[in-house]
Amino acid sequence: MILDHSSIQEQRMHELHLTEGAWLQRFLLSQPESGMGYQQVELHLRDGRIIPNLIVLNAEIVLLPEEYNNVAENDIEIVAVLNGATSKNPAL
């Protein structure tokens, strides 16, 4: 999948800042980048929702569509990186 920067710029995005050293950031740092400074991911939330085609900048900031502005890091159950690797939140 090729990142379409125009679609990101057109949408209002919410920034979810990841906790330094927490499971999600550690996992992302262990995975290759999709491009310079970013990864493409899919998030699976505890309530069953799946949010596809997200961008994570420098394993620090998840860009979420504005409709998901209430999602917190502890709502994330599974993260899947574009390269096929996945990780589950060990606290769940």
Biopython code that builds the backbone (N, CA, C, O; Angstrom):
import numpy as np
from Bio.PDB.StructureBuilder import StructureBuilder

atoms = [
    (1, "MET", "N", (0.849, -1.177, 0.000)),
    (1, "MET", "CA", (0.000, 0.000, 0.000)),
    (1, "MET", "C", (0.893, 1.238, 0.000)),
    (1, "MET", "O", (1.865, 1.307, 0.753)),
    (2, "ILE", "N", (0.569, 2.194, -0.829)),
    (2, "ILE", "CA", (1.331, 3.431, -0.909)),
    (2, "ILE", "C", (0.596, 4.494, -0.114)),
    (2, "ILE", "O", (-0.621, 4.643, -0.224)),
    (3, "LEU", "N", (1.351, 5.227, 0.685)),
    (3, "LEU", "CA", (0.765, 6.278, 1.505)),
    (3, "LEU", "C", (0.298, 7.429, 0.629)),
    (3, "LEU", "O", (1.071, 7.963, -0.167)),
    (4, "ASP", "N", (-0.944, 7.806, 0.773)),
    (4, "ASP", "CA", (-1.513, 8.924, 0.038)),
    (4, "ASP", "C", (-1.543, 10.128, 0.973)),
    (4, "ASP", "O", (-2.460, 10.284, 1.779)),
    (5, "HIS", "N", (-0.526, 10.972, 0.851)),
    (5, "HIS", "CA", (-0.410, 12.124, 1.747)),
    (5, "HIS", "C", (-1.586, 13.086, 1.615)),
    (5, "HIS", "O", (-1.949, 13.754, 2.583)),
    (6, "SER", "N", (-2.191, 13.164, 0.417)),
    (6, "SER", "CA", (-3.297, 14.103, 0.234)),
    (6, "SER", "C", (-4.493, 13.726, 1.106)),
    (6, "SER", "O", (-5.194, 14.610, 1.598)),
    (7, "SER", "N", (-4.737, 12.428, 1.306)),
    (7, "SER", "CA", (-5.883, 12.030, 2.130)),
    (7, "SER", "C", (-5.665, 12.398, 3.587)),
    (7, "SER", "O", (-6.622, 12.710, 4.295)),
    (8, "ILE", "N", (-4.425, 12.365, 4.043)),
    (8, "ILE", "CA", (-4.114, 12.762, 5.416)),
    (8, "ILE", "C", (-4.319, 14.258, 5.590)),
    (8, "ILE", "O", (-4.879, 14.703, 6.591)),
    (9, "GLN", "N", (-3.869, 15.025, 4.622)),
    (9, "GLN", "CA", (-3.970, 16.473, 4.723)),
    (9, "GLN", "C", (-5.411, 16.958, 4.668)),
    (9, "GLN", "O", (-5.741, 17.980, 5.269)),
    (10, "GLU", "N", (-6.282, 16.235, 3.951)),
    (10, "GLU", "CA", (-7.666, 16.653, 3.812)),
    (10, "GLU", "C", (-8.492, 16.365, 5.059)),
    (10, "GLU", "O", (-9.474, 17.059, 5.324)),
    (11, "GLN", "N", (-8.105, 15.351, 5.826)),
    (11, "GLN", "CA", (-8.868, 14.968, 7.013)),
    (11, "GLN", "C", (-8.380, 15.745, 8.229)),
    (11, "GLN", "O", (-7.206, 16.103, 8.327)),
    (12, "ARG", "N", (-9.293, 15.996, 9.143)),
    (12, "ARG", "CA", (-8.897, 16.537, 10.440)),
    (12, "ARG", "C", (-8.430, 15.358, 11.264)),
    (12, "ARG", "O", (-9.144, 14.364, 11.396)),
    (13, "MET", "N", (-7.232, 15.462, 11.820)),
    (13, "MET", "CA", (-6.641, 14.345, 12.533)),
    (13, "MET", "C", (-6.426, 14.691, 14.000)),
    (13, "MET", "O", (-6.131, 15.831, 14.360)),
    (14, "HIS", "N", (-6.582, 13.682, 14.821)),
    (14, "HIS", "CA", (-6.325, 13.780, 16.250)),
    (14, "HIS", "C", (-4.995, 13.080, 16.518)),
    (14, "HIS", "O", (-4.754, 11.994, 15.991)),
    (15, "GLU", "N", (-4.142, 13.679, 17.319)),
    (15, "GLU", "CA", (-2.850, 13.088, 17.654)),
    (15, "GLU", "C", (-2.939, 12.350, 18.983)),
    (15, "GLU", "O", (-3.231, 12.945, 20.020)),
    (16, "LEU", "N", (-2.684, 11.043, 18.935)),
    (16, "LEU", "CA", (-2.606, 10.237, 20.142)),
    (16, "LEU", "C", (-1.125, 10.047, 20.447)),
    (16, "LEU", "O", (-0.422, 9.340, 19.725)),
    (17, "HIS", "N", (-0.656, 10.680, 21.520)),
    (17, "HIS", "CA", (0.757, 10.594, 21.911)),
    (17, "HIS", "C", (0.966, 9.329, 22.737)),
    (17, "HIS", "O", (0.316, 9.127, 23.762)),
    (18, "LEU", "N", (1.880, 8.485, 22.274)),
    (18, "LEU", "CA", (2.134, 7.215, 22.938)),
    (18, "LEU", "C", (3.035, 7.399, 24.152)),
    (18, "LEU", "O", (3.901, 8.274, 24.173)),
    (19, "THR", "N", (2.819, 6.567, 25.152)),
    (19, "THR", "CA", (3.611, 6.605, 26.378)),
    (19, "THR", "C", (5.002, 6.062, 26.079)),
    (19, "THR", "O", (5.158, 4.967, 25.539)),
    (20, "GLU", "N", (5.998, 6.843, 26.439)),
    (20, "GLU", "CA", (7.383, 6.438, 26.189)),
    (20, "GLU", "C", (7.708, 5.152, 26.938)),
    (20, "GLU", "O", (7.516, 5.063, 28.151)),
    (21, "GLY", "N", (8.196, 4.167, 26.213)),
    (21, "GLY", "CA", (8.617, 2.910, 26.816)),
    (21, "GLY", "C", (7.506, 1.902, 27.055)),
    (21, "GLY", "O", (7.782, 0.792, 27.510)),
    (22, "ALA", "N", (6.250, 2.256, 26.761)),
    (22, "ALA", "CA", (5.134, 1.323, 26.958)),
    (22, "ALA", "C", (5.148, 0.269, 25.846)),
    (22, "ALA", "O", (5.883, 0.402, 24.867)),
    (23, "TRP", "N", (4.330, -0.782, 26.005)),
    (23, "TRP", "CA", (4.358, -1.925, 25.085)),
    (23, "TRP", "C", (4.189, -1.526, 23.636)),
    (23, "TRP", "O", (4.866, -2.068, 22.762)),
    (24, "LEU", "N", (3.288, -0.581, 23.362)),
    (24, "LEU", "CA", (2.998, -0.216, 21.983)),
    (24, "LEU", "C", (4.208, 0.461, 21.337)),
    (24, "LEU", "O", (4.587, 0.128, 20.214)),
    (25, "GLN", "N", (4.798, 1.391, 22.036)),
    (25, "GLN", "CA", (5.973, 2.061, 21.482)),
    (25, "GLN", "C", (7.146, 1.094, 21.322)),
    (25, "GLN", "O", (7.853, 1.140, 20.316)),
    (26, "ARG", "N", (7.355, 0.223, 22.304)),
    (26, "ARG", "CA", (8.450, -0.760, 22.193)),
    (26, "ARG", "C", (8.253, -1.653, 20.974)),
    (26, "ARG", "O", (9.204, -1.935, 20.246)),
    (27, "PHE", "N", (7.014, -2.099, 20.753)),
    (27, "PHE", "CA", (6.732, -2.930, 19.586)),
    (27, "PHE", "C", (7.008, -2.172, 18.292)),
    (27, "PHE", "O", (7.679, -2.688, 17.399)),
    (28, "LEU", "N", (6.494, -0.953, 18.192)),
    (28, "LEU", "CA", (6.684, -0.176, 16.965)),
    (28, "LEU", "C", (8.161, 0.082, 16.686)),
    (28, "LEU", "O", (8.592, 0.046, 15.533)),
    (29, "LEU", "N", (8.926, 0.339, 17.724)),
    (29, "LEU", "CA", (10.360, 0.571, 17.531)),
    (29, "LEU", "C", (11.084, -0.678, 17.041)),
    (29, "LEU", "O", (12.158, -0.581, 16.447)),
    (30, "SER", "N", (10.503, -1.848, 17.285)),
    (30, "SER", "CA", (11.134, -3.096, 16.847)),
    (30, "SER", "C", (10.771, -3.448, 15.404)),
    (30, "SER", "O", (11.295, -4.416, 14.854)),
    (31, "GLN", "N", (9.881, -2.672, 14.792)),
    (31, "GLN", "CA", (9.401, -2.951, 13.444)),
    (31, "GLN", "C", (9.980, -1.964, 12.429)),
    (31, "GLN", "O", (10.286, -0.822, 12.773)),
    (32, "PRO", "N", (10.130, -2.410, 11.173)),
    (32, "PRO", "CA", (10.633, -1.486, 10.150)),
    (32, "PRO", "C", (9.626, -0.379, 9.848)),
    (32, "PRO", "O", (8.422, -0.538, 10.050)),
    (33, "GLU", "N", (10.137, 0.724, 9.368)),
    (33, "GLU", "CA", (9.284, 1.838, 8.968)),
    (33, "GLU", "C", (8.643, 1.534, 7.621)),
    (33, "GLU", "O", (9.218, 0.822, 6.798)),
    (34, "SER", "N", (7.463, 2.072, 7.404)),
    (34, "SER", "CA", (6.806, 1.970, 6.100)),
    (34, "SER", "C", (7.393, 2.983, 5.143)),
    (34, "SER", "O", (7.380, 2.785, 3.929)),
    (35, "GLY", "N", (7.899, 4.053, 5.687)),
    (35, "GLY", "CA", (8.547, 5.129, 4.946)),
    (35, "GLY", "C", (9.386, 5.903, 5.934)),
    (35, "GLY", "O", (9.452, 5.541, 7.109)),
    (36, "MET", "N", (10.017, 6.942, 5.487)),
    (36, "MET", "CA", (10.925, 7.681, 6.360)),
    (36, "MET", "C", (10.169, 8.335, 7.518)),
    (36, "MET", "O", (9.442, 9.310, 7.328)),
    (37, "GLY", "N", (10.353, 7.777, 8.727)),
    (37, "GLY", "CA", (9.783, 8.369, 9.928)),
    (37, "GLY", "C", (8.347, 7.989, 10.235)),
    (37, "GLY", "O", (7.743, 8.566, 11.140)),
    (38, "TYR", "N", (7.784, 7.036, 9.508)),
    (38, "TYR", "CA", (6.403, 6.649, 9.803)),
    (38, "TYR", "C", (6.181, 5.155, 9.570)),
    (38, "TYR", "O", (6.942, 4.487, 8.870)),
    (39, "GLN", "N", (5.114, 4.664, 10.183)),
    (39, "GLN", "CA", (4.636, 3.297, 9.974)),
    (39, "GLN", "C", (3.146, 3.342, 9.685)),
    (39, "GLN", "O", (2.428, 4.185, 10.222)),
    (40, "GLN", "N", (2.685, 2.441, 8.843)),
    (40, "GLN", "CA", (1.255, 2.298, 8.592)),
    (40, "GLN", "C", (0.765, 1.140, 9.445)),
    (40, "GLN", "O", (1.339, 0.051, 9.417)),
    (41, "VAL", "N", (-0.300, 1.380, 10.204)),
    (41, "VAL", "CA", (-0.801, 0.369, 11.134)),
    (41, "VAL", "C", (-2.321, 0.271, 11.068)),
    (41, "VAL", "O", (-3.010, 1.113, 10.492)),
    (42, "GLU", "N", (-2.801, -0.791, 11.682)),
    (42, "GLU", "CA", (-4.227, -0.990, 11.923)),
    (42, "GLU", "C", (-4.360, -1.239, 13.412)),
    (42, "GLU", "O", (-3.619, -2.044, 13.976)),
    (43, "LEU", "N", (-5.295, -0.560, 14.053)),
    (43, "LEU", "CA", (-5.520, -0.740, 15.484)),
    (43, "LEU", "C", (-6.811, -1.517, 15.720)),
    (43, "LEU", "O", (-7.832, -1.261, 15.081)),
    (44, "HIS", "N", (-6.746, -2.468, 16.648)),
    (44, "HIS", "CA", (-7.920, -3.214, 17.098)),
    (44, "HIS", "C", (-8.186, -2.754, 18.534)),
    (44, "HIS", "O", (-7.340, -2.905, 19.415)),
    (45, "LEU", "N", (-9.365, -2.195, 18.746)),
    (45, "LEU", "CA", (-9.696, -1.638, 20.055)),
    (45, "LEU", "C", (-10.404, -2.666, 20.921)),
    (45, "LEU", "O", (-10.972, -3.638, 20.423)),
    (46, "ARG", "N", (-10.361, -2.436, 22.207)),
    (46, "ARG", "CA", (-10.990, -3.350, 23.174)),
    (46, "ARG", "C", (-12.492, -3.488, 22.962)),
    (46, "ARG", "O", (-13.068, -4.525, 23.289)),
    (47, "ASP", "N", (-13.130, -2.460, 22.419)),
    (47, "ASP", "CA", (-14.581, -2.511, 22.205)),
    (47, "ASP", "C", (-14.959, -3.190, 20.883)),
    (47, "ASP", "O", (-16.132, -3.220, 20.511)),
    (48, "GLY", "N", (-13.956, -3.735, 20.173)),
    (48, "GLY", "CA", (-14.218, -4.463, 18.943)),
    (48, "GLY", "C", (-14.037, -3.655, 17.667)),
    (48, "GLY", "O", (-13.995, -4.226, 16.578)),
    (49, "ARG", "N", (-13.930, -2.346, 17.784)),
    (49, "ARG", "CA", (-13.724, -1.543, 16.583)),
    (49, "ARG", "C", (-12.318, -1.774, 16.027)),
    (49, "ARG", "O", (-11.373, -2.031, 16.774)),
    (50, "ILE", "N", (-12.202, -1.678, 14.711)),
    (50, "ILE", "CA", (-10.917, -1.776, 14.030)),
    (50, "ILE", "C", (-10.726, -0.487, 13.236)),
    (50, "ILE", "O", (-11.606, -0.071, 12.483)),
    (51, "ILE", "N", (-9.568, 0.135, 13.415)),
    (51, "ILE", "CA", (-9.271, 1.374, 12.697)),
    (51, "ILE", "C", (-8.114, 1.073, 11.738)),
    (51, "ILE", "O", (-6.971, 0.943, 12.174)),
    (52, "PRO", "N", (-8.405, 0.962, 10.431)),
    (52, "PRO", "CA", (-7.362, 0.627, 9.459)),
    (52, "PRO", "C", (-6.634, 1.861, 8.929)),
    (52, "PRO", "O", (-7.070, 2.997, 9.113)),
    (53, "ASN", "N", (-5.520, 1.597, 8.270)),
    (53, "ASN", "CA", (-4.796, 2.616, 7.494)),
    (53, "ASN", "C", (-4.414, 3.861, 8.296)),
    (53, "ASN", "O", (-4.654, 4.988, 7.864)),
    (54, "LEU", "N", (-3.825, 3.645, 9.450)),
    (54, "LEU", "CA", (-3.371, 4.761, 10.273)),
    (54, "LEU", "C", (-1.872, 4.975, 10.089)),
    (54, "LEU", "O", (-1.137, 4.073, 9.687)),
    (55, "ILE", "N", (-1.452, 6.176, 10.392)),
    (55, "ILE", "CA", (-0.035, 6.524, 10.348)),
    (55, "ILE", "C", (0.439, 6.770, 11.769)),
    (55, "ILE", "O", (-0.228, 7.443, 12.554)),
    (56, "VAL", "N", (1.608, 6.212, 12.089)),
    (56, "VAL", "CA", (2.277, 6.486, 13.359)),
    (56, "VAL", "C", (3.588, 7.185, 13.012)),
    (56, "VAL", "O", (4.395, 6.662, 12.245)),
    (57, "LEU", "N", (3.788, 8.357, 13.578)),
    (57, "LEU", "CA", (5.002, 9.135, 13.323)),
    (57, "LEU", "C", (6.059, 8.828, 14.372)),
    (57, "LEU", "O", (5.831, 9.006, 15.569)),
    (58, "ASN", "N", (7.216, 8.366, 13.914)),
    (58, "ASN", "CA", (8.379, 8.134, 14.776)),
    (58, "ASN", "C", (8.067, 7.297, 16.011)),
    (58, "ASN", "O", (8.679, 7.498, 17.060)),
    (59, "ALA", "N", (7.131, 6.368, 15.905)),
    (59, "ALA", "CA", (6.728, 5.508, 17.027)),
    (59, "ALA", "C", (6.304, 6.331, 18.245)),
    (59, "ALA", "O", (6.430, 5.882, 19.384)),
    (60, "GLU", "N", (5.802, 7.535, 17.992)),
    (60, "GLU", "CA", (5.420, 8.442, 19.078)),
    (60, "GLU", "C", (3.994, 8.957, 18.986)),
    (60, "GLU", "O", (3.326, 9.126, 20.006)),
    (61, "ILE", "N", (3.520, 9.208, 17.768)),
    (61, "ILE", "CA", (2.220, 9.861, 17.591)),
    (61, "ILE", "C", (1.390, 9.078, 16.580)),
    (61, "ILE", "O", (1.810, 8.882, 15.439)),
    (62, "VAL", "N", (0.211, 8.632, 17.006)),
    (62, "VAL", "CA", (-0.737, 7.974, 16.104)),
    (62, "VAL", "C", (-1.686, 9.052, 15.587)),
    (62, "VAL", "O", (-2.294, 9.782, 16.369)),
    (63, "LEU", "N", (-1.806, 9.144, 14.267)),
    (63, "LEU", "CA", (-2.739, 10.101, 13.669)),
    (63, "LEU", "C", (-4.076, 9.395, 13.473)),
    (63, "LEU", "O", (-4.214, 8.502, 12.638)),
    (64, "LEU", "N", (-5.051, 9.819, 14.263)),
    (64, "LEU", "CA", (-6.392, 9.212, 14.238)),
    (64, "LEU", "C", (-7.383, 10.165, 13.590)),
    (64, "LEU", "O", (-7.305, 11.375, 13.799)),
    (65, "PRO", "N", (-8.323, 9.631, 12.799)),
    (65, "PRO", "CA", (-9.395, 10.495, 12.313)),
    (65, "PRO", "C", (-10.116, 11.134, 13.502)),
    (65, "PRO", "O", (-10.226, 10.527, 14.567)),
    (66, "GLU", "N", (-10.591, 12.331, 13.317)),
    (66, "GLU", "CA", (-11.215, 13.105, 14.393)),
    (66, "GLU", "C", (-12.332, 12.332, 15.096)),
    (66, "GLU", "O", (-12.566, 12.535, 16.287)),
    (67, "GLU", "N", (-13.023, 11.452, 14.373)),
    (67, "GLU", "CA", (-14.116, 10.683, 14.991)),
    (67, "GLU", "C", (-13.615, 9.738, 16.078)),
    (67, "GLU", "O", (-14.415, 9.231, 16.864)),
    (68, "TYR", "N", (-12.308, 9.491, 16.140)),
    (68, "TYR", "CA", (-11.720, 8.626, 17.169)),
    (68, "TYR", "C", (-10.938, 9.437, 18.204)),
    (68, "TYR", "O", (-10.023, 8.908, 18.834)),
    (69, "ASN", "N", (-11.281, 10.692, 18.384)),
    (69, "ASN", "CA", (-10.514, 11.551, 19.296)),
    (69, "ASN", "C", (-10.625, 11.145, 20.761)),
    (69, "ASN", "O", (-9.870, 11.638, 21.599)),
    (70, "ASN", "N", (-11.562, 10.247, 21.079)),
    (70, "ASN", "CA", (-11.702, 9.788, 22.465)),
    (70, "ASN", "C", (-10.935, 8.489, 22.734)),
    (70, "ASN", "O", (-10.966, 7.979, 23.854)),
    (71, "VAL", "N", (-10.256, 7.954, 21.733)),
    (71, "VAL", "CA", (-9.486, 6.710, 21.902)),
    (71, "VAL", "C", (-8.217, 7.012, 22.694)),
    (71, "VAL", "O", (-7.476, 7.943, 22.379)),
    (72, "ALA", "N", (-7.983, 6.208, 23.724)),
    (72, "ALA", "CA", (-6.772, 6.341, 24.541)),
    (72, "ALA", "C", (-5.872, 5.136, 24.275)),
    (72, "ALA", "O", (-6.315, 4.123, 23.734)),
    (73, "GLU", "N", (-4.636, 5.257, 24.655)),
    (73, "GLU", "CA", (-3.672, 4.179, 24.422)),
    (73, "GLU", "C", (-4.120, 2.865, 25.071)),
    (73, "GLU", "O", (-3.911, 1.793, 24.504)),
    (74, "ASN", "N", (-4.728, 2.945, 26.244)),
    (74, "ASN", "CA", (-5.157, 1.710, 26.922)),
    (74, "ASN", "C", (-6.413, 1.100, 26.295)),
    (74, "ASN", "O", (-6.841, 0.027, 26.718)),
    (75, "ASP", "N", (-7.016, 1.759, 25.292)),
    (75, "ASP", "CA", (-8.132, 1.193, 24.537)),
    (75, "ASP", "C", (-7.644, 0.247, 23.444)),
    (75, "ASP", "O", (-8.431, -0.511, 22.877)),
    (76, "ILE", "N", (-6.347, 0.293, 23.150)),
    (76, "ILE", "CA", (-5.781, -0.497, 22.053)),
    (76, "ILE", "C", (-5.469, -1.901, 22.548)),
    (76, "ILE", "O", (-4.720, -2.087, 23.507)),
    (77, "GLU", "N", (-6.056, -2.884, 21.876)),
    (77, "GLU", "CA", (-5.818, -4.278, 22.240)),
    (77, "GLU", "C", (-4.729, -4.892, 21.358)),
    (77, "GLU", "O", (-3.839, -5.584, 21.852)),
    (78, "ILE", "N", (-4.806, -4.635, 20.054)),
    (78, "ILE", "CA", (-3.851, -5.204, 19.105)),
    (78, "ILE", "C", (-3.446, -4.127, 18.117)),
    (78, "ILE", "O", (-4.265, -3.305, 17.704)),
    (79, "VAL", "N", (-2.168, -4.138, 17.740)),
    (79, "VAL", "CA", (-1.690, -3.284, 16.661)),
    (79, "VAL", "C", (-1.110, -4.195, 15.581)),
    (79, "VAL", "O", (-0.368, -5.131, 15.877)),
    (80, "ALA", "N", (-1.451, -3.912, 14.346)),
    (80, "ALA", "CA", (-0.922, -4.656, 13.210)),
    (80, "ALA", "C", (-0.187, -3.666, 12.307)),
    (80, "ALA", "O", (-0.758, -2.666, 11.871)),
    (81, "VAL", "N", (1.070, -3.954, 12.037)),
    (81, "VAL", "CA", (1.883, -3.090, 11.177)),
    (81, "VAL", "C", (1.752, -3.585, 9.738)),
    (81, "VAL", "O", (1.561, -4.779, 9.509)),
    (82, "LEU", "N", (1.854, -2.684, 8.779)),
    (82, "LEU", "CA", (1.690, -3.002, 7.373)),
    (82, "LEU", "C", (2.532, -4.200, 6.944)),
    (82, "LEU", "O", (2.109, -4.957, 6.071)),
    (83, "ASN", "N", (3.708, -4.392, 7.533)),
    (83, "ASN", "CA", (4.584, -5.494, 7.128)),
    (83, "ASN", "C", (4.081, -6.850, 7.607)),
    (83, "ASN", "O", (4.700, -7.872, 7.312)),
    (84, "GLY", "N", (2.968, -6.880, 8.341)),
    (84, "GLY", "CA", (2.370, -8.132, 8.758)),
    (84, "GLY", "C", (2.592, -8.502, 10.214)),
    (84, "GLY", "O", (1.962, -9.443, 10.697)),
    (85, "ALA", "N", (3.460, -7.805, 10.934)),
    (85, "ALA", "CA", (3.703, -8.100, 12.338)),
    (85, "ALA", "C", (2.561, -7.555, 13.189)),
    (85, "ALA", "O", (1.994, -6.504, 12.890)),
    (86, "THR", "N", (2.230, -8.287, 14.258)),
    (86, "THR", "CA", (1.201, -7.826, 15.185)),
    (86, "THR", "C", (1.697, -7.976, 16.607)),
    (86, "THR", "O", (2.605, -8.758, 16.887)),
    (87, "SER", "N", (1.087, -7.214, 17.502)),
    (87, "SER", "CA", (1.388, -7.312, 18.930)),
    (87, "SER", "C", (0.106, -7.078, 19.704)),
    (87, "SER", "O", (-0.722, -6.250, 19.324)),
    (88, "LYS", "N", (-0.051, -7.816, 20.796)),
    (88, "LYS", "CA", (-1.228, -7.661, 21.652)),
    (88, "LYS", "C", (-0.819, -6.980, 22.945)),
    (88, "LYS", "O", (0.267, -7.223, 23.472)),
    (89, "ASN", "N", (-1.696, -6.128, 23.449)),
    (89, "ASN", "CA", (-1.465, -5.430, 24.694)),
    (89, "ASN", "C", (-1.346, -6.468, 25.804)),
    (89, "ASN", "O", (-2.312, -7.184, 26.066)),
    (90, "PRO", "N", (-0.187, -6.574, 26.469)),
    (90, "PRO", "CA", (-0.005, -7.595, 27.504)),
    (90, "PRO", "C", (-0.863, -7.372, 28.739)),
    (90, "PRO", "O", (-1.045, -8.290, 29.538)),
    (91, "ALA", "N", (-1.393, -6.167, 28.905)),
    (91, "ALA", "CA", (-2.219, -5.879, 30.081)),
    (91, "ALA", "C", (-3.645, -6.399, 29.910)),
    (91, "ALA", "O", (-4.417, -6.400, 30.869)),
    (92, "LEU", "N", (-4.001, -6.836, 28.717)),
    (92, "LEU", "CA", (-5.383, -7.289, 28.464)),
    (92, "LEU", "C", (-5.462, -8.789, 28.383)),
    (92, "LEU", "O", (-6.544, -9.340, 28.177)),
]
sb = StructureBuilder()
sb.init_structure("model")
sb.init_model(0)
sb.init_chain("A")
sb.init_seg("    ")
for serial, (resi, resn, name, xyz) in enumerate(atoms, 1):
    if name == "N":
        sb.init_residue(resn, " ", resi, " ")
    sb.init_atom(name, np.array(xyz, "f"), 0.0, 1.0, " ", f" {name:<3s}", serial, name[0])
structure = sb.get_structure()
